[in-house]
């Protein structure tokens, strides 16, 4: 898995789809939050620790996968969640795009994420192992 600096991450986001600076920075901050959660030994003590740079690489991988499957417009919508200050876990990105592709509303995604309705964790875990 590629580890990316913040600058590399933002550049790659902008290559995937148009993204505002606000959204790009929100996704950068989210990678830092993901690292903090991953380091929490009391949650998953046997889990291999990942850096925020590694999480940035995972996010790019999921955004790229989504763009390949459903196109730039859909991935651009998912990226715009950063403008709403609600970023998704890596395993939620593709299911979120599928929801939008089927006609779902972008504004529904934050609530779906909080409720755990964007379940793509099994495919994600297979990829991570």
Order of alpha helices (4+ residues) and beta strands (2+ residues): alpha-alpha-alpha-alpha-alpha-alpha-alpha
